[in-house]
């Protein structure tokens, strides 16, 4: 009965409620905007450009990246459908708020919009767009080895986070592909950084307090134990810190990045210590929030902020 009541709502109202629960537009949009704008700015900085890229490039990169992350969420709904039905019936799909068919149509419509936007920047971008989609499809199919991956959380995480450099490659290509046709020197360090930032987000959002664990639902805290999960979280952030310094040095913005991100890294270490001492949902939420803030400021400090500083000086 409840499922029928949920499904009786107008589709736009249901999608709006869905985004609030599974893909908050404001929260995700802010992080994606930082990601996209800084990727575009960094590419321009590495090319030696001293002026902001065109607004159309920023908006196109943001729109397509927003579509990628929405499609990843939709892919997760398909991938986790059986687990959600069995162990998380309160989620939107199993309780009938939206159907997998409706989400698939949304994903296809998003893809058509991405094609149109990418084409406006240049046909060669379609090749990178297709590359991201192919990898996304492989992720959804669990690389045709779901049981093997589920038994190896570290391999599962690495295989899925490899999508981040591909998405970042597309974002930077919105700048360098139409202008010079080839990626600028040093861009690959930034792509590797996006992989480590993906790990920080992924581990941060799936490291839970004991009261949050559910039978049949995988988390890194249940797979590795809370102490090890937090250790890997800090290790990923430390690796990201080193890579961020490498990128910052190439654009002559080393000191601000070093000072601010070191302070963030110290705060993450304190947060992890407090989580171990007080294994509560409050501390788990603090860890997830700090992971998002780490990535948000990481990207801003390597793109939008140094480009603004260069333009103003």
Secondary structure, DSSP 8 states (H G I E B T S, - for coil): -HHHHHHTS-HHHHHHHHHHHHS-HHHHHHHHHHHHHHHHHHHHHHTT--S---HHHHHHHHHHHHHHHHHHHHHHHHHTHHHHHHH-TTSHHHHTSS-HHHHHHHHHHHHHHHHHHHHHH-TTHHHHHHHHHHHHHHHHTGGG-HHHHHT-HHHHHHHHHHHHHHHHHHHHHHHHHHHTSS--TTHHHHHHHHHHHHHHHHHHHT---GGG--TT---HHHHH-HHHHHHHHHHHHHHHHHHHHHHHHHTT-HHHHHHHHHHHHHHHHHHHHHHHHS-SHHHHHHHHHHHHHHHHHHHHHTTHHHHHHHHH-
